[in-house]
Amino acid sequence: MNNPLHNSPFSELKSAYKSLTERIWLVIYTRPRWEKKVDLLLQAQGIESFCPVRKVENQWADRKKIVELPLFCSYVFVKINSKEEFKVRQTLGVLNFIYYMGKPAKIRESEIDKIKNALIYCPDLEVVDLKTISIGDRVSIKNGMFTNHQGKVIKVQGKSVLMILDNLECALVSRVEAANLVLIN
């Protein structure tokens, strides 16, 4: 038996209301180095936002300090409904939403939870774009036993890089995590 209200204008109105009030996770693009500021400004307006940060030890000549840096450069996640979209767009530091196939990119709640859990267990987590490292590139190692040693990339394997360390007065081949390299050429 068909429900007469199922195909009625009331049903369509109910569906439209749900799409206006249902909160979903979206990604916004911020001004460079404004991620944490935008996160605070959004939360001050009562908008649920999430700016994942990683802990990094910075070394100065006289001291070391642990600082929190955004995990994703210029990205902040917001959980909003359609009515709050304008308020997000008007927030200082917000440039636009990230779009996928012509619509704001939706992120599943489970993906946000995975990022939060990963940061709990690996607070120094880092996102590295492997497209920026290629065979033949000259790189420098950021941390570890070979800090500041330079070499040439000979193979990229997943998240690891096989490189020749050439400033040790010998050719030493080492497998190094891509996140631990800085491109110098």
HELIX and SHEET records of a PDB file:
HELIX    1   1 PRO A    9  THR A   21  1                                  13    
HELIX    2   2 GLU A   35  ALA A   44  1                                  10    
HELIX    3   3 SER A   82  GLU A   84  5                                   3    
HELIX    4   4 GLU A   85  ARG A   89  1                                   5    
HELIX    5   5 GLU A  109  TYR A  121  1                                  13    
HELIX    6   6 LEU A  130  THR A  132  5                                   3    
HELIX    7   7 ALA A  178  ASN A  180  5                                   3    
SHEET    1   A 4 GLU A  48  PHE A  50  0                                        
SHEET    2   A 4 TYR A  75  ILE A  80 -1                                        
SHEET    3   A 4 ILE A  24  THR A  30 -1                                        
SHEET    4   A 4 VAL A  94  PHE A  97 -1                                        
SHEET    1   B 4 GLU A  48  PHE A  50  0                                        
SHEET    2   B 4 TYR A  75  ILE A  80 -1                                        
SHEET    3   B 4 ILE A  24  THR A  30 -1                                        
SHEET    4   B 4 LYS A 106  ILE A 107 -1                                        
SHEET    1   C 2 VAL A  53  GLN A  59  0                                        
SHEET    2   C 2 LYS A  64  PRO A  70 -1                                        
SHEET    1   D 2 TYR A  99  TYR A 100  0                                        
SHEET    2   D 2 LYS A 103  PRO A 104 -1                                        
SHEET    1   E 5 LEU A 172  GLU A 177  0                                        
SHEET    2   E 5 SER A 160  LEU A 165 -1                                        
SHEET    3   E 5 GLN A 150  GLN A 157 -1                                        
SHEET    4   E 5 ARG A 138  ILE A 141 -1                                        
SHEET    5   E 5 LEU A 181  LEU A 183 -1                                        
END                                                                             
